[in-house]
Amino acid sequence: MKVRGVIIAGVKERLKNNIFRIGCMGNATGRDVLSTAQQLEIVLNKRGYVDLLGAGTEAATRVLDRA
């Protein structure tokens, strides 16, 4: 993700391998959220965790449209 411009942070030992954190420094725009969701989907797809690309980005778009 880092090479794609997204930094993923680790978590405390007891949560390791269960969750990850996506952080931001300052304000995050809707465009930042959509870009991050898209890049995350691509990486998860390449690693075999996601079959259909676009579902996460579409969900994020729906949430942002309601804001």
N, C-alpha and C positions, 0 to 999 in steps of 0.2 A: 504494500500500500504506500510505503514511503516514496518509492520511485514514481508513484502516481500523484504525489502531492498531498497524501492523507497520512496523518500520524496516528497510529494505534498505540494506546498505552496499556501497560500490564495492570494486573490487579493483585490484591493480597493473596498470599499463598493458598489459603483455603478455597478461594474462588478460581484459582488457576485452572486452565483448560475448560472452564465453564462459561466465562464471559470475557469481554474486552471493553475498553472505553475508547470512544472517539472524542477527542477534546478540541477546543478552539481557543485561540488567544484573542480576546476582544469579542466584537460582534460577529455573528454568523448570519449571512443573508440566506434567503431561500435558494439562491443559486448555489451557495456553498453546500447546503443540505442536499440538494439534488445531485450535485457533482459527487459528493461523498457516497451517497446511496448507489449511484451508478458504478463508481469505481469498486465499491465493496461487492456489488453483484458480480462484476467481471472477475474479480479475484476468487470469490466463492465458486463461481462457475468453473473456472480453470482448475480448481482443486477438487471438483466433483461434488460440492455441497449443494449447488443450485442448478437445476436443469433448465428452467425458463428464465431468460434474462428479461428484465423490465418490470417485474411485479413489484419489487421494492421501490423502484423509482416512481412507478405509477401511484403506489400507496402514499409516498411522501408528497407527491404532487397534489393528491386529493386533500391531504391534511393542510398543506400550505394554501390551497385555494379557499379553505374555510377560515383561515386566519385573517 
